[in-house]
Amino acid sequence: MTLFHFGNCIALAYFPYLILYKNSKLSEYSSFWPCVKAGGVYMVTQLCKMVILATFFPTYEVPVGRIDLHGELMKGAVELFDLVGLFFIISQQIGRGDLKILVAGMGWAMAELVSMRLLPLWVGARGTEFSWKYLQLSFEANISLAHHVIMAMLIWMWTRNNLEKSVLPLIVSLLLLCSSKQTLLELVGTMFHFSSFGLLGISFGLTAVIGLLSTYLYINLCLQDNAWSKYN
C-alpha cells in the first residue's frame, strides 16, 4: 500500500513535466541540455539567495501567532532574484520566443521539483502511514510548473522592444506578484489560519488568474509580431 501511494505521488508530481516535454517544442528541438543548464542557474540563484538572507537578514524569534512583517518583506525582496535568474536564462537561450519560455520555465521548475520535493516524497510517501501532505506536495509541483512558465512568459514579453508602453506596468505588476506569491501565501495563512489545502486552492486560483492575463497579453503580442512581419 505504501509503495502504491509513493508511486501515485511520484506520477502526479513528475508526469506533467514529462508530458510537457514530450508534447511541446522542447522535444522537437532536443532541448534537454538547455533545460539542465536552466536548472543549474536555478541552483546558483537559490544559493545566492540563501547567502544574502543569512548574511544581511538574520532571523528573529517571533511569538507564536505573530507575524514577522519585516522579515517577510525582506524575504519577498530577495525573491526578486528569481526574476534575474530567469532573465539570464532567456537572454542566453537561442531560438524562438516560445522555446525560450519553455526552456526557462521547464528547467527552473524541474530543478525546484528535484531539490525541494524529491527527498520528502522519497522519505515520507514510502512511510507506514498514509498522509495527504505528500499528495499536496505533488499538486504543488504541478502549480509550480505553470507558475514558472508564466513567469518566463512575462519576462520574455518585458524584454520585447515592440511591447506597448501601456501594457508594461501591467506586466511589471504581474511579475512582482509572481515573485512575491509564496510570501503572500504565508502571510495569508498566518493571518487567517487557512489549512494547507486551503492555501493550495488559493495558490491555484492566483496562478490561474495570472496565467490567463499573461496568455492574453502574449497572444496579442504574437499577433502584433505576425502583422508586422506580414507588412514589412
Secondary structure, 3 states (H helix, E strand, C coil): CHHHHHHHHHHHHHHHHHHHHHCCHHHHCCCHHHHHHHHHHHHHHHHHHHHHHHHHCCCCCCCCCCCCHHHHHHHHHHCCHHHHHHHHHHHHCCCCHHHHHHHHHHHHHHHHHHHHCHHHHHHHCCCCCCCHHHHHHHHHHHHHHHHHHHHHHHHHHHHCCCCCCCCHHHHHHHHHHHHCHHHHHHHHHHHHCCCHHHHHHHHHHHHHHHHHHHHHHHHHHHHHHHHHHHCC
